[in-house]
Amino acid sequence: MIRGRYKGWITIEMISVVGVLLLIGVGLATLLGVTKRFNAEQMARMRCLAAAQAELDSLVARGTELGDDRVQRLWPGVALQVQRAPGQGGWEGLDRIEVTAERALRGTRRTVQVRLVRYVSREGQP
């Protein structure tokens, strides 16, 4: 039997243990939330990069764009923009193709944007 001198000591120990376990749980939940957001951003960046690279490859190899329906089927939520311009300076005689891929992150107002540029020879030139 516990004497009067140690009355309530077990209760204090239990409360402190439960408090420490709650702190560990909150820390773990916060860490998992941050990791989830980081992984979602990285996945969006990888999708944008893959879509932009495929668009550039299609423009160089076939001379045509992939098309919005194919892009949405392969990389849902990615929007592509293509800009062509003649090369300037040391790049004269080549065409500058710039592809911008953009995807909005779910649950936030942030977007991921990837921009790739390639210089290719003009149509009809060796």
Order of alpha helices (4+ residues) and beta strands (2+ residues): alpha-alpha-beta-beta-beta
